[in-house]
Amino acid sequence: MTSHALQTRTALITGAGNPEGIGFASAKGLGLLGYRVGITSTTDRIWERVKELEALGIEAFGFVADLTVEKQAEALVSGFITKFNTLDVLVNNAGMTSVSSPSDPNEGPLENYSLENWHEVMTRNVDTTLLVTKAAMPFIKSSSAGRVVIVSSITGPFLVMRNNVGYATSKTALVGFTRAVALDYAHLPITVNAVAPGWIATSHDSEHEILQGTAVPMKRRGTADEVASAIIWLASPGASYITGQCIVIDGGNALPEERA
């Protein structure tokens, strides 16, 4: 599809407030291809991201919302439609990152894991995806090439870490959600897929995360842009015969059977 044709397409990306994150990298990549993009986060820093997109010549829409609240998820989609009239692509990136320290109150062995913490993780990682997708789908159904891309993780569906039961379960649930919704809408020109990033580098990585990145077969952590590249392809009109799948982006981390 030509760049001119892509300029008529729109994309809404959640969880795009972090300038180093997967959400913003996806928004920037789609915008540079000609998409009109909407981005959201829970804080006012989203307006800085909007300005950065506009400085690149990208037509952008920003919104601050707590997407665990159904009315705010609906307001996000309503505001996007008011701005752009159509919705072709939804990228569900909002959620929480893994917490792998046993000393953290949100983690630790199962017997110490509270129901409150369980609900918090499920709400932030699963409910947000459910609520935004539910609100967006009536408009995506009007697209000639509707796309939903969900950011899961290698943690849960493919690998697990110790003391990480809530996060691993929530990210596995997103893959099940992806497959179920994909089948429900497979009779329409809509695809629903997920991506599963591995160790992705940021400037705030802990020593543990940096060390784990060196143990990946490719001997490095991935970048947000590398994950965004897969998301952008899945969001494209050309990715029209792949649905219900989860694309692993982990530098081969899930491959080795022998670890020592």
N, C-alpha and C positions, 0 to 999 in steps of 0.2 A: 504494500500500500504506500502511496506517495506521501511525502510530508504535507502536501496541501490537503490531502484527504484526512490525515490524522488531526489537522487543525479543527476539524468538526467534532472530534471525539473528546470526551470528558472523563476525568478520573478523580475519585475521592480516596484519599489515603489517610487512615487513622494512625495515631501514634507517631506524628511527624515533628514533634517539637525539638528533639535532640539534633543538633546540626551534624553530628557524626553518625546518626542512626540509620537503620535500614529504611524507615519510613520516609525521612527527608531525602535520602539518596534516590529512592524510587520516585518521589514527586519530582525531583530535579531531572532525573533521566527521562521520565515521561514528558515533562514540560518541554525539554529541549528537542523532543521529537515532534512537538506541535500540539500535544494535548493541553487542554485547559484543565487546571488541577485545583482541587480543594484539599486543604490539609487541616488537621485538628490535633490538639493536645489538651491537657488538663490545665495548662497555665498560660499566662499572657506571653510567654516566650514565642508562641506561635506567630505573633505579629512580626517578630524579627525574621522568622523563616519566610513569611510572605514577602517582606521587603527584599530578601535575598533572591527569591524567585523572580520577582518583578524586575530586579536589576539585570537579570539574564534575559529579559524580554518575554517572560512567561506570564500568561494571564492566570492569576491565582486568587483563591478564596480562602480565608482563614476562619476558624471557629474554635472557641474555647468551650469544652464540654466534659462532663463526667459521664462517660459512655456506659457506666454500670446502671445509669438511671434511664429507663425507657423513654421518658418524655424528652430528655436531652438528646438521646440518639435520634429520635424522630425529628427534633428541631434542627439537628445537624443536617440531615438529609433534606428537610424542607428548605433550609437556607441555601443549600447547594443548588437545588432545583430552581429556586427563585433567581439565583445568580446566572445559571447556565442553561436552564430549561430541560436538559437531558442528563442522564447518567449512564455511561457505558461501562466503566471499570470501577470496581471497589477493591481496595487493598486493605485488608484487616490486619493491621500491625499493632494496634493498641494492646497493652497488657503489661505484665511485670516480668522482669528478668529472673533468672534462676538465682537462688541464694544457697550457696554450697557450704557455708560455714556452720558446723554443728552448734556453735555458741550463739548463733542467731536465734531469737525466740520464735521465728517463723519456720525454723527447720529443726533438724535433730531426728533421733530415732522415732519410729512410729508410736511407741508407747507414750512419748512426751508430746506428741503432735495434737494440738487442740482442734476441736471442731470449728472454733471461730477462725483459726488460721486456715483450715481447709476451705471454709466458705469464702474467705477473702481471696484466696488464690483462684478458686473456681469462678468467682464473680468477675475478677479483673481479667482473667485469660479467656474464659469461655462465654460468660454472659455478654461481655462487650461485643464479641463476634456475632453472637446470636441476635442481639438487639439491633445492631447496625445493619446486618445483612437482611433481617426481617423488614426493616424500614426501607431499605434501598431496593429490594427485589421488585416491587411493583413498577419502578422506573427502569430498572435494568431490563425487564421483560420487553420494554419498548425498543430496546437497542437491536440493531441488526447483527451485532457481535458483542453480546454482553459477556463480561468477564468478572469473576470473583476470585481473588487470590488471598489465601489465608496464611499468615506467618506462624508456623508451628515451631518445632525445634527438633534437632536430632535427639535431644534428651526426652525420653518417654517413648516415642514411637520406635526408636531404633537402638538407643543406648540409655543407660541410667547411671546416675551418680549416687553415692551413699547419702543418706539424710536429705533426700530431695523428693519425697513421695508426692507432695502436693503439686509441685511444678511439673513433675514427670507425668502425673495422671492428667493434669489439665491440658498439656500439650498433646498427649495421646488422644484426648477427647476431641481436640480440634481436627485431627485427621479423620476420626469417625464422622464428625459433623460435615467435613468436606465431602466425603464419599456419599453420605446420605442426601445432602442438598444437590450434589451433582446429578444423582440419579433422578431426583424429583423434577429437575429442570432439563434433563437430557433431550427431551422432545422439542425443546426450543433452541434458538441459536445462542445458548448460554453455556459457558464452561465454568466449572468450579474446581480449583486446584489449590494445593498447598505447597509451601516450601519449608524445608527443615534445615536451617542453618546450624553449623557446628560452632567452633570457637571463632568468634568474630572480634577483631581488634578495635579498641577505642583507646582514647587517651587516659581513661579512668580504670583500666584493667588492673586487677590485683596481681601480686606476684604468682599466686596459684594459677590464675588464668594465663599469664604469660608462659609459665612453665608447661602447662598442659598444651599450649599451642605448639611448643617445640616437639612434642611427642606425636603430633599428627604426621602421617606418612609424608605429606608434602613439606614438613618441617617448618610450618608457619601457620599463623592464624589467617583467616579470611578477612576480607574487607566488606564494609557495607555496600560498596559499589558492586562487588561481585555477586552479592545476594540480590541487589536491585536489578542486575542484568537478567537474572532468571525470572524475576517478577515481571519485568518489562516484556520479556518474550511471552510469558503466559498471558499477559494482558493484551497482547497484540491480536489483531484480526487473523493473522496467519496461524496462530495456535488454536485452530478451530476443531481439531479432531483429537484433542487430549482433554479428558475431564475425569474428575474423581481421583487424581493422582497426587502423590507427594514427592516432590523433587528434592533430593538430598544435596546439600551444598556444604560439604564438610572436609574437603581436602583429602578424602579417602579415610577419614577417621574410623568409619564403621566397618572397614574392610578386614583388618588383620584378625585372624583367629588366635595367632600366637603373639603374646605380649612380652614374653621374657625368654 
